[in-house]
Amino acid sequence: MIKAVIFDFGQTLVDSADGFRMAEKQAQQKLFGHMALSLKEKFVERYRRVRQEFHGRSNFSRSAMWREFYHYYCLVPDEALLGLWELQYWDTVKAQSALFPEALGVLESLQSRFRVALITNSQGQPVSGAHRYHNFPAIEKYFEVILVAGESGIAPKPDPEPFRRCLQALGVDPPEAIYVGDDWRNDVCGARGAGLHPVWIRHASVKRTWPEVETDVPVITRLDELLGLCLLQT
């Protein structure tokens, strides 16, 4: 029997797609201009490759990623400037983020029947405790446990540690919990590896290229579809 429903944050409960696109575009322009490079196409190609490599290691620190660019081009980064750019990056993401319209209703409905929690990766914000979920106090009250993986010595998803810590805090065994997230590697594979039941949310309203994988994991395109899943019928 399912006793707990645990959520990811970004692109699961909150839509930040436009914010990330805008922040990435601004960051690329700043880097390219400050480095005084000439081949924009090769720079963008390299940027995307390095970003993918960092995300593959669950490292979302923009300043760390940008520092690698300077080293790649044999340039010395201005650490103060990188720090400023990172703050501006996350300010842009925050300003362009909004709850998915059905999020509050779904959380309220689930809270009356299940233990509800949140596990989200730190996205490399320069200050611990500065995660974007703080900008959405309306949803915080629904979670018994909020865990930011990648901070306080906790390994980031897809490592099983954050899932285990959250379950322990809830007093729930892995087969008694489902985990809802948008990221195939961090959320779906991470939750399954920790023994939870993953649900893959691929929001229909978000323009995005999804991994092409064959899976028996339940796939939903809106949060309210979660309420009809057989796993949650008690």
Helices and strands as residue ranges (DSSP letters): E 4-7, E 14-15, H 17-35, H 40-56, H 62-72, H 79-95, E 98-99, H 103-111, E 115-121, G 132-135, H 137-140, E 145-149, H 160-170, G 174-176, E 177-181, I 184-189, H 190-193, E 197-201, E 219-220, G 223-228, G 230-232
